[in-house]
């Protein structure tokens, strides 16, 4: 469905695999019943090892995208969720001074989208 479990906005000099570890650990703290995760090829190293070895959570890595067009349902859900958030004017540029405010705006944007859908 594309619901956000957790949002973490970090500086641009932190690699996504390290930022992803922090975000997923934050989600695990809030929702301890998570048993598996899905990531793309960029997260196959540090991210996957961290959660499979230390947290005993299965991380499925989606297959590499081919040059031919092919619908991939799990990627479509993620891309659709980010696409909906780009409709908000406050998220279109970096208006926020602190990352906490940007995270809050992402959550508000997702709530607005969910309320429109139901």
N, C-alpha and C positions, 0 to 999 in steps of 0.2 A: 504494500500500500504506500510505502514511502514515508512513514512516520519517523521523525527524528527521535532518537533515544538520548543523544548527547551531542553537544556542540562544543568545540574548542577552537578558538582562533589564536594563532601564534604568529610570531615574527616570521618574516620571509626567509631569514637565514637558517631556520630549523627545517631539516629535511622532512618530507611527508611521512616517511616510515617511522621516524622518532616521534613526530607529533601524533601519528596514528596510534602508537602504543599508549601515549598518555590519554588520548580520547577514549580508546577502547577500555582501558583500565578504569577510567571515570564512569563509563557506562556499566562496567561490571560491578562497581561499587554501588551504583544506584539500583541495578537489576541483577542480583546475584544468581538468578536462575538461567542466565544465558548459557547455552551449551555449545554454540557454534557461531562462526562468523564467515563472511564472504569478502574477499578482497581481489584486486586485480594483480597482474604480474609484477607491478612495482613493489608490492608488499611481501614478496616471497622469501625474503631473507630475515632480517632482524625481527620484523613484525610477526611473521609466522612462527619463528623459533621461540620467541618470547611467550606466546600464548599456548603453543603446543607443549613446551617443556615445563614452564613455570606455573602455568595456570590450568593445564590439562584441558584446554578448550580446542576443539577442532577448527582450523581455519581452512576453508576451501578457497583455492586460488582459481579464478575463472580462466578459461583458455585464452590464448593469444588471439587477437582480432585478425581475421584474414582480410585481404584486400577486397574480396567479394562482399556484397551487401548480404547480411544475414541478421535476422532479428534475434537478439539475445535478451530474453525476458528480464533477468536480474539486473543487467546493466541499464535496461530501459527504465526500470523503477528508480534507480539512483539518478540518472540523467533527468528524468521527469521532475523529481523532487527539487534538484538544483535549478531547473528551468522555472518552476513555479516561484522559487524565492527571488529570481532575478526580476520578476514583475514589480517588486517593491522598490520605490524610488530611493529609499534610505540605504538599500543594499547595492544599488547600482554603482555607487562610488564610495570612497573611503571617507565618509562624513564623520565617523565616530573618532573621538580622541583616544579612548581607551578600548582595549580588546574586550573587556567585560561588557561594554555597551553594545559592541557589534554582535557578541554572542546573544545578548538579550534581544536584539532586533531580529536575528535569525529565528529565535524561538517564537517571537511575536508573529513574524511572517508565516511560519509554519502553522501556527494556531489559526491565523486568519484564513489560510488555505484550507485547513481542515473544516473550519466552520462554514466556508462557502460550499464545500463538497457535501456536507450532510444537512 
